[in-house]
Amino acid sequence: MLKHWIVIYNGMIKTPCPLCNKEMNEHNKSQIEKCLWKFVREAKNPVAYASINPIKCPECEKQMLDHTVSEANECVNQFIADAYFLFNSK
């Protein structure tokens, strides 16, 4: 089971952005959308992007290259759910 590093504080999800190293709740809607889709693209194909910009998973803090396919899918789906919540709360 994955460890989730999401902290709910005063009803707000705090998830680290794997691309720009800010908290996701500090992003505006356009930044959330940009980081979300870039993360999904890179996380679904970590071999192609690992040499350019290896990313750390915001959900379990492992490198995306170290994930199995099912782990990557689970982490990406959780990150999408978190980003969707933040996007709709702004």
Secondary structure, 3 states (H helix, E strand, C coil): CCCCCCEEECCEEECECCCCCCEHHHCCHHHHHHHHHHHHHHHHCHHHHHCCCCCECCCCCCEHHHCCHHHHHHHHHHHHHHHHHHHHHC
